[in-house]
C-alpha cells in the first residue's frame, strides 16, 4: 500500500525548499518570492507540507434503518 499519491501536482507550497510567506506566496531560495501555485525545475516534494483534502461526509438526513438491511 502506498502512503502518498503518485500524481500530486507540483506546487511551490509543497516544495522542500520553499517557506510560506502568506497563503498565496512562498519564499524560494532559488527563485525568490513565488506564487504558491507555481513551481520550478528545482521542485522536490515534501509530504509533510501537504494538507490532504477532508474525506467526504455521509449525508444521512434521508436514510432509514431499512436502507441498511439486506
C-alpha positions in Angstrom: 0.0 0.0 0.0 1.3 3.4 -1.0 1.2 6.2 1.6 1.4 9.0 -0.9 -0.3 9.6 -4.2 2.0 9.5 -7.2 0.1 12.1 -9.2 0.4 15.1 -7.0 0.6 18.4 -8.9 3.9 20.2 -8.3 3.5 23.5 -6.4 5.9 25.7 -4.5 3.8 25.4 -1.4 4.7 21.6 -1.3 8.4 22.1 -2.1 11.1 21.1 0.3 13.0 24.3 -0.5 10.1 26.8 -0.1 9.0 28.7 3.0 5.5 30.1 3.2 5.2 33.9 3.5 1.5 34.0 3.2 -1.4 31.9 1.9 -0.5 32.9 -1.7 3.2 33.4 -1.6 6.3 31.2 -1.0 9.9 32.3 -0.5 12.2 30.1 -2.6 15.9 30.3 -2.2 16.4 29.6 -5.9 13.8 32.0 -7.4 12.8 34.4 -4.6 9.2 35.2 -3.9 6.9 32.9 -5.9 3.2 32.2 -6.2 2.1 29.3 -4.1 0.6 27.5 -7.1 3.7 27.8 -9.4 6.8 25.6 -9.5 10.3 25.5 -11.0 12.8 22.8 -12.1 14.2 22.6 -8.6 10.9 21.3 -7.2 11.2 18.5 -4.6 8.1 17.2 -3.0 7.8 17.4 0.8 4.9 15.2 2.0 4.8 16.9 5.4 3.8 20.3 3.9 0.7 19.0 2.1 -2.6 19.0 3.9 -4.8 16.3 2.4 -8.4 17.0 1.5 -11.0 16.2 4.1 -12.9 12.9 3.4 -16.5 13.3 2.1 -19.2 13.1 4.8 -22.3 10.9 4.6 -25.5 12.8 4.1 -27.6 10.9 6.5 -30.7 13.1 6.6 -32.8 10.9 4.3 -31.7 7.4 5.4 -33.7 4.9 7.4 -32.9 1.7 9.2 -34.4 -0.3 6.3 -31.8 1.1 3.9 -29.1 -0.8 5.8 -30.7 -4.2 5.8 -30.0 -7.0 3.3 
